């Protein structure tokens, strides 16, 4: 587990090669000890690493994580992995598949009372609806998401939501609203 956490640390400071080496060490130990919860988590971590550079490889690791998490009933990891898979589908422009993943993660994060996961799931749903030109629904979901983000002091998320809301308002020629977002 220490190796996995070290990998996370290096991932957060953009030292991806070093992060991967720690993840692989962790993976090796978890396999050797047949510790499936650890395997599920490290597959998700490796998926996050590849999500930025190789969508297919990221999806492969997320699916491995999801299979184990489902087998072990690891609800928080299932919710987070669905969110990650949705992000990959979004980047592949598979909006309906992405939306399905974001809706699953939203329901699970709601059941778990995880405000950060709820906010991220709502935000991603709003972005999808905007891409699908369903701006009324996108705006409604994004306004709910921004309230959650502010309540939980997720300021980077607030900024990203505001950018999407601004794009919606500009598309609607609601320039006063765009300035206020």
Buried (B, 14 or more C-beta within 10 A) or exposed (E): EEBBEBBBEBBEEEBBEBBBBBBBBBBEBBEEEEBBBBBBBBBBBBBBBBBEEEBEBBBBBBBBBBEBBBEBEBBEBBBBBBBBBBBBBBEEEBBEBBBBBBBBBBBBBBEBEBBBBBBBBBBBBBBBBBBEEBBEBBBBBBBBBBBBBBEBEBEEBBEBBBEBBBBBBEEEEBEEBBEEB
